[in-house]
């Protein structure tokens, strides 16, 4: 029994489960906000436009009847077969609102994440490593000195130069290897060049 309880606790406390639970709760609250926006702000505006265009009073009265049941001159919707365009338009409005807000949230999160990543990189560039501190100690540079930034900038420049030099050496080695062991394509190019000379 303890093993099952421990496994259940481990399952519940996983990051994904907790994140998912928070997402569901926030999502349901968010749906209520979107429905309120749609029903209380956008629907009245659309109803007003529909009243001007179609003569209907609201989205709830925009129907296409396939089979109309009329009792005493009044249409009975429960017994009629109809296409409810108002509900469809309302669902489209809700979808676009939710998509727009979710897009905005994802965009904001990505901007924050990118900013955080950039900030961490900038902060790490200005923090000397253990090896840097040893080297600074040999050069008698204290952590409180203004020379720390200059030392780190010089080190970064030196590393970039070393990387560029290593890349150039690797390219030269690859070129020499290709000259020593030419491919069929290289041999054909040489033959073509010799034929053009003659």
C-alpha positions in Angstrom: 0.0 0.0 0.0 2.9 2.4 0.8 4.4 1.7 -2.6 1.2 2.6 -4.4 0.9 5.7 -2.3 4.5 6.7 -3.0 4.0 6.1 -6.8 0.7 8.1 -6.7 2.5 11.0 -4.9 5.3 10.9 -7.4 2.8 10.9 -10.3 0.8 13.8 -8.8 3.9 15.9 -8.0 5.4 15.6 -11.5 5.9 19.0 -13.1 3.7 18.2 -16.1 0.7 17.1 -14.0 0.8 20.3 -11.9 1.3 22.5 -14.9 -1.6 20.8 -16.7 -3.9 21.2 -13.7 -3.1 24.9 -13.5 -3.7 25.2 -17.3 -7.1 23.6 -17.0 -8.2 25.8 -14.1 -6.9 29.0 -15.9 -8.4 27.8 -19.1 -11.9 27.4 -17.6 -11.7 30.8 -16.0 -10.4 32.3 -19.3 -13.3 30.7 -21.2 -15.7 32.5 -18.8 -14.0 35.8 -19.6 -14.2 35.2 -23.3 -17.8 34.2 -23.1 -18.6 37.3 -21.1 -16.8 39.5 -23.7 -18.6 37.7 -26.5 -22.1 37.7 -25.0 -22.0 41.1 -23.3 -20.0 43.3 -25.7 -19.6 41.8 -29.1 -23.0 40.1 -29.5 -24.9 43.4 -28.9 -22.8 45.1 -31.6 -23.4 42.2 -34.0 -27.1 42.2 -33.1 -27.3 45.9 -33.9 -25.6 45.3 -37.3 -27.9 42.3 -38.1 -30.9 44.4 -37.2 -29.8 47.0 -39.7 -28.9 44.4 -42.4 -31.3 41.5 -42.0 -34.1 43.0 -39.9 -33.6 40.4 -37.3 -33.4 41.5 -33.7 -30.4 39.4 -32.6 -28.2 36.5 -33.4 -30.7 34.2 -31.7 -33.2 35.0 -34.4 -31.0 34.2 -37.4 -32.3 30.9 -38.7 -32.7 29.1 -42.0 -35.7 26.7 -41.7 -35.5 23.4 -43.4 -38.8 22.2 -42.0 -41.0 24.8 -40.2 -43.6 23.8 -37.6 -46.2 26.5 -37.2 -48.9 26.3 -34.4 -51.5 29.1 -34.3 -49.3 31.3 -36.5 -46.3 30.9 -34.2 -43.2 29.0 -35.3 -42.4 26.2 -32.8 -38.6 25.9 -32.8 -38.5 22.6 -30.7 -40.4 20.8 -33.5 -38.8 22.6 -36.4 -35.7 21.7 -38.3 -33.5 24.7 -38.8 -29.9 25.9 -39.2 -29.0 28.2 -36.2 -26.6 30.7 -37.8 -26.5 32.8 -34.6 -25.0 30.0 -32.6 -22.5 29.3 -35.4 -21.5 33.0 -35.6 -21.1 33.1 -31.8 -18.9 30.0 -31.8 -16.7 31.6 -34.6 -16.4 34.8 -32.5 -15.4 32.8 -29.4 -12.8 30.8 -31.4 -11.1 33.9 -32.8 -11.1 35.7 -29.4 -9.5 32.7 -27.7 -7.0 32.2 -30.5 -6.1 35.9 -30.4 -5.6 36.0 -26.7 -3.7 32.7 -26.7 -1.5 34.0 -29.5 -0.8 37.2 -27.4 0.0 35.1 -24.3 2.4 32.9 -26.2 4.0 35.9 -27.8 4.5 37.6 -24.4 5.9 34.4 -22.9 8.4 34.0 -25.8 9.5 37.6 -25.5 10.0 37.2 -21.7 11.9 33.9 -22.3 14.1 35.4 -25.0 14.8 38.4 -22.8 15.7 36.1 -19.8 18.0 34.0 -22.0 19.7 37.1 -23.3 20.0 38.6 -19.8 21.5 35.3 -18.5 24.0 35.3 -21.4 25.0 38.9 -20.7 25.4 38.2 -17.0 27.4 35.1 -17.6 29.7 37.0 -19.9 30.5 39.4 -17.1 31.1 36.7 -14.4 34.6 35.3 -14.3 34.9 31.5 -14.1 37.1 29.7 -11.6 39.9 29.5 -14.2 39.5 33.3 -14.9 39.9 34.0 -11.1 43.1 31.9 -10.9 44.5 33.8 -13.9 43.4 37.1 -12.5 45.1 36.2 -9.2 48.3 35.5 -11.1 48.0 38.9 -12.8 47.2 40.5 -9.4 43.8 41.7 -10.5 41.2 41.8 -7.7 37.5 41.2 -8.2 36.8 44.7 -7.0 39.1 46.3 -9.6 37.7 48.1 -12.7 40.2 45.9 -14.7 37.9 42.8 -14.4 35.7 43.9 -17.3 38.8 44.7 -19.4 40.3 41.3 -18.6 37.1 39.5 -19.5 36.7 41.5 -22.8 40.4 40.7 -23.7 39.8 37.0 -22.9 36.7 36.9 -25.1 38.6 38.6 -27.9 41.4 36.1 -27.5 39.1 33.2 -27.6 37.4 34.5 -30.7 40.8 34.9 -32.4 41.8 31.4 -31.4 38.5 30.0 -32.8 39.0 31.9 -36.1 42.6 30.7 -36.3 41.5 27.1 -35.6 38.8 27.3 -38.2 41.3 28.7 -40.8 43.8 25.9 -40.0 41.0 23.2 -40.3 40.0 24.7 -43.7 43.7 24.7 -44.9 44.2 21.1 -43.7 41.0 20.0 -45.5 42.3 21.8 -48.7 45.7 20.1 -48.4 44.0 16.7 -47.8 41.8 17.2 -50.9 44.9 18.1 -52.9 46.7 15.0 -51.7 43.7 12.7 -52.2 41.7 14.3 -55.1 38.2 13.1 -55.8 37.0 12.1 -59.3 35.4 15.5 -59.7 38.8 17.2 -58.9 40.6 15.0 -61.5 38.0 15.8 -64.1 38.4 19.5 -63.5 42.2 19.2 -63.9 41.8 17.3 -67.2 39.3 19.9 -68.4 41.7 22.7 -67.5 44.6 21.0 -69.3 42.4 20.4 -72.4 41.5 24.1 -72.4 45.2 25.1 -72.3 45.9 23.0 -75.4 
